[in-house]
Amino acid sequence: MQSPLTGTKRNTPPFRCDIVGSYLRPESIRDARFQYESGEISADQLRTIEDEEITRLVQQQKNMGLQTISDGEFRRTWWHLDFFLGIQGTQKIGLPTAGIDNRNRAESFRIVDKISFGDHPMVEHFRYLQQLAGDRTAKMTIPSPALFHFVENYNGNEVYSDQEELYRDIIHVYQTAIKAFYDAGCRYLQLDDTTWGTLCSSRHRMLLRNRGQDPDQLASDYVRLINESIEHCPEDMTIALHVCRGNFRSTWFAAGGYEPVAEELFGKTQVDAFFLEYDNERAGDFQPLRYIKNQFVVLGLVTTKHGGLESKEVLKQRIAEASQYVPLDQLCLSTQCGFASTEEGNMLTEEEQWNKIRLVIDTANEVWTQTPAALL
C-alpha cells in the first residue's frame, strides 16, 4: 500500500484529476451487441468492434490530458454482473419485474457451485487496455467483494450453508483476482461498491433490520471482506474503493450522508483511496471525512447524471470545505460516478460527457497549483 506523497503533484494514482471508469457507449458498440445477441455477428466480430472503439476512447482520454486511462467498460453490459458472472460457480438469474420499467433488464446472479476466480475473461480485457495505455496509467474497475456478498445474500444459494466458508471463498476469489490483474500489469485497481450507499440510507437500514440483519454488523463484516481481500496486494499497486448510491440511466436508489458508516468505513478500511460521491445533498456534508487517516479522498463533485456544467468557483469552494477535514494534499477531484454503469448509459450526450471531464481537469489543475491558504 502506498503512503500519501508530500507536495502538490501526483505521479502515482490517484491523480489530482481522475476518472471513475465508465464512458457512454458509442452507437457502433450498442448496435454490434444487439447484432451479436440476435446471432447476426460472431463473438470475434463483436470483439473487433469493441477493440476499435476502445482504441479511439483511449486516444481521446490521452488527448484530454488524463493520466488515468480506462477502457470505458465498453465490453460490459453491467458494471458489476459481467465480473460476477465470470467467476466460476455463478449463474445469471432473472429478477421479478414488478414496479420496474419493462424496457429495462432485471438481472442478477446466484451461486450454483463453489466459487473460484478461474480463467476470468476480464484479465485479458485489461491486457488489451494496458497495451494501449502507453505512458499513462491503465485503470481496472471491478465490483467489490462486499457487493458480491450483499447481492448473493439477497438472492440466496444452496451451496454454502456456512457463512464463514462463503466469506473465505469470496476473499480467496478476490485475492486471486488481484494477483491475476497485477501479473497482467495492473497497478491501479478500483473496487466499485453500492453496498455502502445502501448502508448510508436510513430507509435501507430499516429494511435490512426488517429482514433480521444488523446494518452495523454488515458494515463491520464488509470492512473485513475488503481488508482481507486486499491484504496481499503488492506495494506498488493502488487499491481504490468507489462508493455509489446508484447510477443506472441517471437514477439513484439510496440517499443519506456517510455518517452511519463513517467510522467503520473510513477509519478501518485499508484501501489507498476512496472515490466518494459528493455531487448533491444526497451524499451529505464533509464532516464524516474526519475519520480519514492517511488515505486519499477523490471528491466526486461533478455529477454524471445530467449534462449541466457545475461552476468552477463552487467546485473550488467545496474542495476548500473538504480540506477542513482532510488535508488538501490528500484530496483529488473526479466525477461523482462513471457515465454508463450499464450499456444504456446516463442521460447526457458525449459532448456533455467530455465537457465534464474537461471541467474536472481544469479545476484540478488550478486548485493544486495554489496553496491551501489561497483556497480558503
Buried (B, 14 or more C-beta within 10 A) or exposed (E): BBEBEEEBEBEBBBBBBBBBBBBBBBEEBBBBBEBBEEEEBEEEEBBEBBBBBBBBBBEBBBEBEBBBBBBBBBBBBBBBBBBBBBBEBBEEEEEEEEEEEEEEBBEBBBBEEEBBBEEBEBBEBBBBBBEBBEEBBBBBBBBBBBBBBBBBBEEEBEBBEEEEEBBEBBBBBBBBBBBBBBEBBBBBBBBBBBBBBBBBBEEBBEEBEEEEEEBBEBBBBBBBBBBBBBEEBEEEBBBBBBBBBBBBBBEBBBBBBBEBBBBBBBEBBBBBBBBBBBBBEBBBBBBBBEBBEEBBBBBBBBBBBEBEEBEEEEBBEBBBBBBEBBBBBBBBBBBBBBBBBBBBBBEBEBEBBBBBBBBBBBBBEEBBEEEBEEBE
